Amino acid sequence: MNLIWLNEFSQSWLDCSRQNRVPHAVLLLGPVGTGKRAAAAWMAMQRLRPDPLSELPTFPYKVLQHADLRWITTPEDKQSIGIEQIRGLVAELSLTSYEGAGKVAVIEPANAMTVNSANSLLKTLEEPPGDTLLILVADRVGHLPATIFSRCQRIDFPAPAEDLALQWLDRVRPGAAWIEALRSSGGAPLAALQALDELDTHAAMGRDLQVLGNGQGSAIEIAARWAKLDPGFVLNWLSQQVRLAVLGLSTGRDTAPGLTIDDSVLRRMDTRNLFCYLDIINRLRGQPGGSFNVQLSLESLLIDWANGLKDCGLTPPVDGMELMLAHRNPR
């Protein structure tokens, strides 16, 4: 299905292509589920095997099988894109194009590159060999060095207007509970596809937060249940709820659809501490898998939630085991 909310992006890219004004390196930024990878696959196809009938990226997307296209992502057994992957890519880009239309490389997620990997790509980004197009896809801005930003043209992929997203989702599965799924996924339509099957889990986690926020229940027991879920899923949902809580406190609950936390709980929280809490959650989200104790981290987060975030530090450290308990032991 065509990703109808990417119409403005696709028309702009096609216009640049017709006028030979396509940049040599682009950085696609935006929340997970807004179509960045589908856009990258479409851009690669338009460069290497142009299709005048394909004016929009589609979902599910297909990666073009082409000798001049390299698609770099995290290996199945790793959490990051290593330096050897980037060195191999740089070496291949230096070779002559097989079909004469230049070469395309997609790196996703670019924020998964190690520091050494990112550094090894800088020269190629600045002076790409031949007719090369480099497409970097990033889900989180904070994990990319400024040197990468400065060498790429940035293209933002924000969440579309809710009515447009719901229009597309209803074509996928008419009559489904798309409003709740879309709001629980931060307005990203493709993320809502997965969120639809997770609504029951979201509701249960929302009830857990509500119970703890009212000074009831056991943070240890709830953390044990949450630890059985995928850590990324838990932290992403918690980050979304806290972000909505900040928005709800700042501008009113009507502007924060999808928020499951009751006002009686939010009134116990200082907005500044919510910002601190959100920062710690997002820093944990950025840690490589296996680098921290999931249950211990969840226990610490939920104990502080039960205490109204009174112990949340304003400037938590960022490295190692301290990160998990930073809000429990502020500096």
PyMOL commands that set and color helices and strands:
alter all, ss='L'
color gray80, all
select helices_A, chain A and resi 4-18+36-48+83-93+110-112+115-126+141-143+146-149+162-172+178-184+189-196+199-213+219-226+231-251+253-255+263-266+271-285+294-306+320-324+326-328
alter helices_A, ss='H'
color red, helices_A
select strands_A, chain A and resi 25-29+69-72+103-107+132-138+153-156
alter strands_A, ss='S'
color yellow, strands_A
deselect
rebuild
show_as cartoon
